[in-house]
Structure formats: C-alpha cells, structure tokens
C-alpha cells in the first residue's frame, strides 16, 4: 500500500490520478476489513491507472 501511495503522490494531477485515488481508498477500506483479495485487486487497479 505504501508503494502505491508513494506513486500516487508523485503522479501529476489529471483524471487518471483521481481514478487511482478512488481505487486506493477502496483498497484501504478492503484492507481494514481484512479482505486481502479485494485489497490486492484495488491496488492493482490503482497502479494500472497511474501507469
């Protein structure tokens, strides 16, 4: 999660960054609920959105 957050922090502001933030927030929520599968899915989506 830390690496995705760091990548998000470094990314320029654009619609992709907004989308990645939504996935990151969903990953945090899934992580809090201890749902590893959804956490990984959302982190992958966030990473892909920043690429």
HTML snippet that shows the backbone in 3Dmol.js (N, CA, C, O; Angstrom):
<script src="https://3Dmol.org/build/3Dmol-min.js"></script>
<div id="view" style="width:600px;height:400px;position:relative"></div>
<script>
const pdb = `
ATOM      1  N   UNK A   1       0.831  -1.185   0.000  1.00  0.00           N
ATOM      2  CA  UNK A   1       0.000   0.000   0.000  1.00  0.00           C
ATOM      3  C   UNK A   1       0.876   1.250   0.000  1.00  0.00           C
ATOM      4  O   UNK A   1       0.540   2.257  -0.623  1.00  0.00           O
ATOM      5  N   UNK A   2       1.998   1.170   0.704  1.00  0.00           N
ATOM      6  CA  UNK A   2       2.869   2.343   0.777  1.00  0.00           C
ATOM      7  C   UNK A   2       3.445   2.703  -0.576  1.00  0.00           C
ATOM      8  O   UNK A   2       3.568   3.884  -0.901  1.00  0.00           O
ATOM      9  N   UNK A   3       3.803   1.701  -1.374  1.00  0.00           N
ATOM     10  CA  UNK A   3       4.390   1.994  -2.684  1.00  0.00           C
ATOM     11  C   UNK A   3       3.363   2.601  -3.634  1.00  0.00           C
ATOM     12  O   UNK A   3       3.696   3.477  -4.432  1.00  0.00           O
ATOM     13  N   UNK A   4       2.121   2.142  -3.551  1.00  0.00           N
ATOM     14  CA  UNK A   4       1.061   2.709  -4.399  1.00  0.00           C
ATOM     15  C   UNK A   4       0.786   4.147  -3.980  1.00  0.00           C
ATOM     16  O   UNK A   4       0.604   5.018  -4.831  1.00  0.00           O
ATOM     17  N   UNK A   5       0.754   4.398  -2.682  1.00  0.00           N
ATOM     18  CA  UNK A   5       0.530   5.762  -2.187  1.00  0.00           C
ATOM     19  C   UNK A   5       1.666   6.676  -2.618  1.00  0.00           C
ATOM     20  O   UNK A   5       1.427   7.822  -2.998  1.00  0.00           O
ATOM     21  N   UNK A   6       2.898   6.186  -2.565  1.00  0.00           N
ATOM     22  CA  UNK A   6       4.045   6.989  -2.987  1.00  0.00           C
ATOM     23  C   UNK A   6       3.966   7.304  -4.480  1.00  0.00           C
ATOM     24  O   UNK A   6       4.262   8.425  -4.896  1.00  0.00           O
ATOM     25  N   UNK A   7       3.571   6.329  -5.275  1.00  0.00           N
ATOM     26  CA  UNK A   7       3.424   6.559  -6.715  1.00  0.00           C
ATOM     27  C   UNK A   7       2.317   7.566  -6.989  1.00  0.00           C
ATOM     28  O   UNK A   7       2.438   8.417  -7.870  1.00  0.00           O
ATOM     29  N   UNK A   8       1.240   7.459  -6.225  1.00  0.00           N
ATOM     30  CA  UNK A   8       0.128   8.398  -6.399  1.00  0.00           C
ATOM     31  C   UNK A   8       0.580   9.820  -6.035  1.00  0.00           C
ATOM     32  O   UNK A   8       0.234  10.778  -6.726  1.00  0.00           O
ATOM     33  N   UNK A   9       1.343   9.951  -4.960  1.00  0.00           N
ATOM     34  CA  UNK A   9       1.828  11.265  -4.534  1.00  0.00           C
ATOM     35  C   UNK A   9       2.700  11.919  -5.605  1.00  0.00           C
ATOM     36  O   UNK A   9       2.671  13.140  -5.762  1.00  0.00           O
ATOM     37  N   UNK A  10       3.466  11.130  -6.335  1.00  0.00           N
ATOM     38  CA  UNK A  10       4.390  11.657  -7.347  1.00  0.00           C
ATOM     39  C   UNK A  10       3.717  11.927  -8.686  1.00  0.00           C
ATOM     40  O   UNK A  10       4.259  12.661  -9.511  1.00  0.00           O
ATOM     41  N   UNK A  11       2.546  11.344  -8.912  1.00  0.00           N
ATOM     42  CA  UNK A  11       1.868  11.467 -10.205  1.00  0.00           C
ATOM     43  C   UNK A  11       1.347  12.893 -10.413  1.00  0.00           C
ATOM     44  O   UNK A  11       0.936  13.560  -9.463  1.00  0.00           O
ATOM     45  N   UNK A  12       1.371  13.352 -11.676  1.00  0.00           N
ATOM     46  CA  UNK A  12       0.812  14.679 -11.965  1.00  0.00           C
ATOM     47  C   UNK A  12      -0.713  14.662 -11.837  1.00  0.00           C
ATOM     48  O   UNK A  12      -1.346  13.613 -11.957  1.00  0.00           O
ATOM     49  N   UNK A  13      -1.280  15.820 -11.595  1.00  0.00           N
ATOM     50  CA  UNK A  13      -2.732  15.912 -11.454  1.00  0.00           C
ATOM     51  C   UNK A  13      -3.393  15.751 -12.816  1.00  0.00           C
ATOM     52  O   UNK A  13      -3.102  16.502 -13.747  1.00  0.00           O
ATOM     53  N   UNK A  14      -4.270  14.785 -12.928  1.00  0.00           N
ATOM     54  CA  UNK A  14      -5.082  14.546 -14.110  1.00  0.00           C
ATOM     55  C   UNK A  14      -6.198  13.574 -13.744  1.00  0.00           C
ATOM     56  O   UNK A  14      -6.227  13.076 -12.619  1.00  0.00           O
ATOM     57  N   UNK A  15      -7.115  13.293 -14.666  1.00  0.00           N
ATOM     58  CA  UNK A  15      -8.226  12.388 -14.341  1.00  0.00           C
ATOM     59  C   UNK A  15      -7.769  10.990 -13.911  1.00  0.00           C
ATOM     60  O   UNK A  15      -8.442  10.343 -13.109  1.00  0.00           O
ATOM     61  N   UNK A  16      -6.634  10.519 -14.435  1.00  0.00           N
ATOM     62  CA  UNK A  16      -6.128   9.203 -14.047  1.00  0.00           C
ATOM     63  C   UNK A  16      -5.784   9.178 -12.562  1.00  0.00           C
ATOM     64  O   UNK A  16      -6.001   8.173 -11.885  1.00  0.00           O
ATOM     65  N   UNK A  17      -5.252  10.276 -12.066  1.00  0.00           N
ATOM     66  CA  UNK A  17      -4.883  10.340 -10.656  1.00  0.00           C
ATOM     67  C   UNK A  17      -6.135  10.275  -9.784  1.00  0.00           C
ATOM     68  O   UNK A  17      -6.126   9.623  -8.740  1.00  0.00           O
ATOM     69  N   UNK A  18      -7.196  10.936 -10.198  1.00  0.00           N
ATOM     70  CA  UNK A  18      -8.459  10.882  -9.453  1.00  0.00           C
ATOM     71  C   UNK A  18      -9.009   9.457  -9.410  1.00  0.00           C
ATOM     72  O   UNK A  18      -9.481   8.998  -8.370  1.00  0.00           O
ATOM     73  N   UNK A  19      -8.946   8.770 -10.532  1.00  0.00           N
ATOM     74  CA  UNK A  19      -9.419   7.391 -10.601  1.00  0.00           C
ATOM     75  C   UNK A  19      -8.564   6.489  -9.716  1.00  0.00           C
ATOM     76  O   UNK A  19      -9.089   5.628  -9.010  1.00  0.00           O
ATOM     77  N   UNK A  20      -7.262   6.685  -9.753  1.00  0.00           N
ATOM     78  CA  UNK A  20      -6.361   5.879  -8.930  1.00  0.00           C
ATOM     79  C   UNK A  20      -6.629   6.116  -7.441  1.00  0.00           C
ATOM     80  O   UNK A  20      -6.532   5.191  -6.634  1.00  0.00           O
ATOM     81  N   UNK A  21      -6.963   7.347  -7.086  1.00  0.00           N
ATOM     82  CA  UNK A  21      -7.269   7.648  -5.688  1.00  0.00           C
ATOM     83  C   UNK A  21      -8.493   6.869  -5.224  1.00  0.00           C
ATOM     84  O   UNK A  21      -8.517   6.360  -4.103  1.00  0.00           O
ATOM     85  N   UNK A  22      -9.491   6.775  -6.062  1.00  0.00           N
ATOM     86  CA  UNK A  22     -10.701   6.025  -5.700  1.00  0.00           C
ATOM     87  C   UNK A  22     -10.370   4.552  -5.457  1.00  0.00           C
ATOM     88  O   UNK A  22     -10.881   3.937  -4.521  1.00  0.00           O
ATOM     89  N   UNK A  23      -9.509   3.995  -6.311  1.00  0.00           N
ATOM     90  CA  UNK A  23      -9.105   2.600  -6.128  1.00  0.00           C
ATOM     91  C   UNK A  23      -8.261   2.446  -4.860  1.00  0.00           C
ATOM     92  O   UNK A  23      -8.403   1.464  -4.131  1.00  0.00           O
ATOM     93  N   UNK A  24      -7.393   3.408  -4.602  1.00  0.00           N
ATOM     94  CA  UNK A  24      -6.566   3.346  -3.390  1.00  0.00           C
ATOM     95  C   UNK A  24      -7.440   3.402  -2.135  1.00  0.00           C
ATOM     96  O   UNK A  24      -7.217   2.654  -1.183  1.00  0.00           O
ATOM     97  N   UNK A  25      -8.424   4.283  -2.141  1.00  0.00           N
ATOM     98  CA  UNK A  25      -9.324   4.388  -0.991  1.00  0.00           C
ATOM     99  C   UNK A  25     -10.129   3.102  -0.806  1.00  0.00           C
ATOM    100  O   UNK A  25     -10.364   2.670   0.322  1.00  0.00           O
ATOM    101  N   UNK A  26     -10.548   2.496  -1.908  1.00  0.00           N
ATOM    102  CA  UNK A  26     -11.265   1.214  -1.824  1.00  0.00           C
ATOM    103  C   UNK A  26     -10.339   0.129  -1.275  1.00  0.00           C
ATOM    104  O   UNK A  26     -10.777  -0.743  -0.525  1.00  0.00           O
ATOM    105  N   UNK A  27      -9.061   0.183  -1.649  1.00  0.00           N
ATOM    106  CA  UNK A  27      -8.092  -0.788  -1.138  1.00  0.00           C
ATOM    107  C   UNK A  27      -7.902  -0.609   0.364  1.00  0.00           C
ATOM    108  O   UNK A  27      -7.806  -1.594   1.096  1.00  0.00           O
ATOM    109  N   UNK A  28      -7.846   0.621   0.824  1.00  0.00           N
ATOM    110  CA  UNK A  28      -7.711   0.874   2.264  1.00  0.00           C
ATOM    111  C   UNK A  28      -8.914   0.310   3.016  1.00  0.00           C
ATOM    112  O   UNK A  28      -8.766  -0.292   4.079  1.00  0.00           O
ATOM    113  N   UNK A  29     -10.098   0.511   2.454  1.00  0.00           N
ATOM    114  CA  UNK A  29     -11.318   0.012   3.093  1.00  0.00           C
ATOM    115  C   UNK A  29     -11.316  -1.516   3.124  1.00  0.00           C
ATOM    116  O   UNK A  29     -11.680  -2.118   4.134  1.00  0.00           O
ATOM    117  N   UNK A  30     -10.911  -2.139   2.025  1.00  0.00           N
ATOM    118  CA  UNK A  30     -10.845  -3.598   1.978  1.00  0.00           C
ATOM    119  C   UNK A  30      -9.782  -4.123   2.935  1.00  0.00           C
ATOM    120  O   UNK A  30      -9.966  -5.167   3.561  1.00  0.00           O
ATOM    121  N   UNK A  31      -8.677  -3.405   3.047  1.00  0.00           N
ATOM    122  CA  UNK A  31      -7.613  -3.811   3.965  1.00  0.00           C
ATOM    123  C   UNK A  31      -8.090  -3.743   5.411  1.00  0.00           C
ATOM    124  O   UNK A  31      -7.783  -4.621   6.217  1.00  0.00           O
ATOM    125  N   UNK A  32      -8.833  -2.706   5.728  1.00  0.00           N
ATOM    126  CA  UNK A  32      -9.388  -2.568   7.074  1.00  0.00           C
ATOM    127  C   UNK A  32     -10.334  -3.732   7.384  1.00  0.00           C
ATOM    128  O   UNK A  32     -10.390  -4.225   8.511  1.00  0.00           O
ATOM    129  N   UNK A  33     -11.069  -4.152   6.366  1.00  0.00           N
ATOM    130  CA  UNK A  33     -11.997  -5.276   6.528  1.00  0.00           C
ATOM    131  C   UNK A  33     -11.270  -6.623   6.431  1.00  0.00           C
ATOM    132  O   UNK A  33     -11.902  -7.678   6.490  1.00  0.00           O
ATOM    133  N   UNK A  34      -9.962  -6.582   6.285  1.00  0.00           N
ATOM    134  CA  UNK A  34      -9.115  -7.783   6.174  1.00  0.00           C
ATOM    135  C   UNK A  34      -9.507  -8.657   4.985  1.00  0.00           C
ATOM    136  O   UNK A  34      -9.483  -9.885   5.062  1.00  0.00           O
ATOM    137  N   UNK A  35      -9.868  -7.994   3.881  1.00  0.00           N
ATOM    138  CA  UNK A  35     -10.207  -8.695   2.649  1.00  0.00           C
ATOM    139  C   UNK A  35      -9.018  -8.548   1.697  1.00  0.00           C
ATOM    140  O   UNK A  35      -8.937  -7.594   0.924  1.00  0.00           O
ATOM    141  N   UNK A  36      -8.111  -9.501   1.770  1.00  0.00           N
ATOM    142  CA  UNK A  36      -6.853  -9.421   1.017  1.00  0.00           C
ATOM    143  C   UNK A  36      -7.078  -9.447  -0.493  1.00  0.00           C
ATOM    144  O   UNK A  36      -6.394  -8.741  -1.234  1.00  0.00           O
ATOM    145  N   UNK A  37      -8.021 -10.245  -0.944  1.00  0.00           N
ATOM    146  CA  UNK A  37      -8.282 -10.353  -2.379  1.00  0.00           C
ATOM    147  C   UNK A  37      -8.726  -9.007  -2.963  1.00  0.00           C
ATOM    148  O   UNK A  37      -8.191  -8.566  -3.980  1.00  0.00           O
ATOM    149  N   UNK A  38      -9.689  -8.362  -2.331  1.00  0.00           N
ATOM    150  CA  UNK A  38     -10.162  -7.067  -2.818  1.00  0.00           C
ATOM    151  C   UNK A  38      -9.093  -5.989  -2.658  1.00  0.00           C
ATOM    152  O   UNK A  38      -8.981  -5.098  -3.500  1.00  0.00           O
ATOM    153  N   UNK A  39      -8.310  -6.063  -1.589  1.00  0.00           N
ATOM    154  CA  UNK A  39      -7.229  -5.103  -1.386  1.00  0.00           C
ATOM    155  C   UNK A  39      -6.262  -5.178  -2.550  1.00  0.00           C
ATOM    156  O   UNK A  39      -5.914  -4.153  -3.137  1.00  0.00           O
ATOM    157  N   UNK A  40      -5.824  -6.380  -2.890  1.00  0.00           N
ATOM    158  CA  UNK A  40      -4.876  -6.543  -3.992  1.00  0.00           C
ATOM    159  C   UNK A  40      -5.470  -6.123  -5.326  1.00  0.00           C
ATOM    160  O   UNK A  40      -4.784  -5.521  -6.152  1.00  0.00           O
ATOM    161  N   UNK A  41      -6.748  -6.439  -5.539  1.00  0.00           N
ATOM    162  CA  UNK A  41      -7.415  -6.057  -6.790  1.00  0.00           C
ATOM    163  C   UNK A  41      -7.453  -4.542  -6.933  1.00  0.00           C
ATOM    164  O   UNK A  41      -7.161  -4.012  -8.005  1.00  0.00           O
ATOM    165  N   UNK A  42      -7.805  -3.851  -5.873  1.00  0.00           N
ATOM    166  CA  UNK A  42      -7.895  -2.388  -5.924  1.00  0.00           C
ATOM    167  C   UNK A  42      -6.507  -1.738  -6.048  1.00  0.00           C
ATOM    168  O   UNK A  42      -6.349  -0.733  -6.742  1.00  0.00           O
ATOM    169  N   UNK A  43      -5.514  -2.311  -5.377  1.00  0.00           N
ATOM    170  CA  UNK A  43      -4.153  -1.771  -5.508  1.00  0.00           C
ATOM    171  C   UNK A  43      -3.630  -1.961  -6.930  1.00  0.00           C
ATOM    172  O   UNK A  43      -2.967  -1.078  -7.473  1.00  0.00           O
ATOM    173  N   UNK A  44      -3.925  -3.106  -7.529  1.00  0.00           N
ATOM    174  CA  UNK A  44      -3.528  -3.339  -8.924  1.00  0.00           C
ATOM    175  C   UNK A  44      -4.211  -2.339  -9.855  1.00  0.00           C
ATOM    176  O   UNK A  44      -3.586  -1.819 -10.780  1.00  0.00           O
ATOM    177  N   UNK A  45      -5.483  -2.075  -9.610  1.00  0.00           N
ATOM    178  CA  UNK A  45      -6.220  -1.116 -10.436  1.00  0.00           C
ATOM    179  C   UNK A  45      -5.647   0.291 -10.277  1.00  0.00           C
ATOM    180  O   UNK A  45      -5.534   1.034 -11.252  1.00  0.00           O
ATOM    181  N   UNK A  46      -5.293   0.647  -9.064  1.00  0.00           N
ATOM    182  CA  UNK A  46      -4.706   1.968  -8.813  1.00  0.00           C
ATOM    183  C   UNK A  46      -3.359   2.085  -9.514  1.00  0.00           C
ATOM    184  O   UNK A  46      -3.076   3.099 -10.150  1.00  0.00           O
ATOM    185  N   UNK A  47      -2.538   1.063  -9.403  1.00  0.00           N
ATOM    186  CA  UNK A  47      -1.227   1.071 -10.055  1.00  0.00           C
ATOM    187  C   UNK A  47      -1.373   1.159 -11.555  1.00  0.00           C
ATOM    188  O   UNK A  47      -0.654   1.913 -12.210  1.00  0.00           O
ATOM    189  N   UNK A  48      -2.300   0.391 -12.108  1.00  0.00           N
ATOM    190  CA  UNK A  48      -2.536   0.419 -13.545  1.00  0.00           C
ATOM    191  C   UNK A  48      -3.028   1.801 -13.993  1.00  0.00           C
ATOM    192  O   UNK A  48      -2.645   2.286 -15.057  1.00  0.00           O
ATOM    193  N   UNK A  49      -3.856   2.413 -13.194  1.00  0.00           N
ATOM    194  CA  UNK A  49      -4.373   3.737 -13.528  1.00  0.00           C
ATOM    195  C   UNK A  49      -3.305   4.824 -13.533  1.00  0.00           C
ATOM    196  O   UNK A  49      -3.433   5.821 -14.244  1.00  0.00           O
ATOM    197  N   UNK A  50      -2.269   4.636 -12.753  1.00  0.00           N
ATOM    198  CA  UNK A  50      -1.194   5.622 -12.696  1.00  0.00           C
ATOM    199  C   UNK A  50      -0.162   5.419 -13.797  1.00  0.00           C
ATOM    200  O   UNK A  50       0.628   6.318 -14.084  1.00  0.00           O
ATOM    201  N   UNK A  51      -0.165   4.243 -14.412  1.00  0.00           N
ATOM    202  CA  UNK A  51       0.846   3.944 -15.434  1.00  0.00           C
ATOM    203  C   UNK A  51       0.606   4.683 -16.725  1.00  0.00           C
ATOM    204  O   UNK A  51       1.374   4.531 -17.675  1.00  0.00           O
TER     205      UNK A  51
END
`;
const viewer = $3Dmol.createViewer("view");
viewer.addModel(pdb, "pdb");
viewer.setStyle({}, {cartoon: {color: "spectrum"}});
viewer.zoomTo();
viewer.render();
</script>
